[in-house]
Amino acid sequence: MSEAGDTTGNPDRASARGGSSASADGPDIAVQLERTNQLLRRMLAEVAKTPSTHAIFVDAGYVYAAAGLLVAGTEDRRSFDLDAEGLIEAFIDKARTIFADSRLLRVYWYDGARRRIHTSEQQSIAELPDVKVRLGNLNANNQQKGVDSLIRSDLESLARHRAISDAALIGGDEDLVSAVEAAQGYGARVHLWGIEAAEGRNQAEPLLWEVDSQRTFDLDFCKPYVTRRPVTMYEESGPAPSRDDVRFVGAQIAATWLSERGRASLAQLLPGHPFLPGPVDQDLLVEAERLLQRSLRGHADLRRALRDGFWQHLQSQY
């Protein structure tokens, strides 16, 4: 009886039972492994069929300043015309060459505008295929505000959702470093494109250090898209306008300035009285000469009257 009921002392029987259990589990593991391998093969095949995608991010303020200085010798947008459509197409063509096995998502064009209202030029750019215009604001000194944060938001969002694998970033501000880091954190590669500097550098070193690759467009690349505007010459025939006439024109221009920019810009401007920021003073002079059809250069007394009229109207409205 003890021999029939006790198997602990019989190594052959124990071994037989253990061998039977192992052989029973073996096929199950093999089937599971095969299923896993098939799933991985299907996933890899789908990934192989999915094309990579790239997008181009353009800081328009940087492009205007760098291209204008390189080709026309000035950063002042009023002194030259930029063929934005032609330049954007050139950027797209360059991306096709560099990212040969990738498709373009779109071009993002970042610029500034008063109250974020499109200018006619920005509207025409926004109507281009595969182009999205994103606007920051312009302060009283014609400085862009909020553009860098827009670039970061778009770069990070597209990288996080795996909408792009590569980003061509055209800009030079050190504040863009955080945008690069955010996109790279989600696996996207960021390639910095720049415009040849007339002298020195026009891109921050920390930005150059952070990106995955760099490329610079030279004078020959940019020259077809920048045309310097002819300087308007006003004849000095006839008597010069009186100080009162010029002061009145200054007040007219101030009224238009205030209606376009609003009281927030006025509050930024007033602490500097009686001095005007360079860009505002230049705009005032150009517009006054247009209205008067006469040059005020070389007439210091008339230019003082112009500024007086400008300030008097603004202060009366505060």
Secondary structure, DSSP 8 states (H G I E B T S, - for coil): -HHHH--TT-HHHHHHHHHHHHHHHHHHHHHHHHHHHHHHHHHHHHHHHS-EEEEEEEEHHHHHHHHIIIIIS---GGGEEE-HHHHHHHHHHHHHHHTTTEEEEEEEEEEEEGGG---HHHHHHHTSTTEEEEEEEE-TTS-EESHHHHHHHHHHHHHHTT--SEEEEE---GGGHHHHHHHHHTT-EEEEEEE--SSS-SS-HHHHHHSSEEEEE-HHHHGGGEEE---------S----HHHHHHHHHHHHHHHHHHHHHHHHHHHGGGTT---HHHHHHHHHHHHHHHTS--TT-HHHHHHHHHHHHHHHHHH-
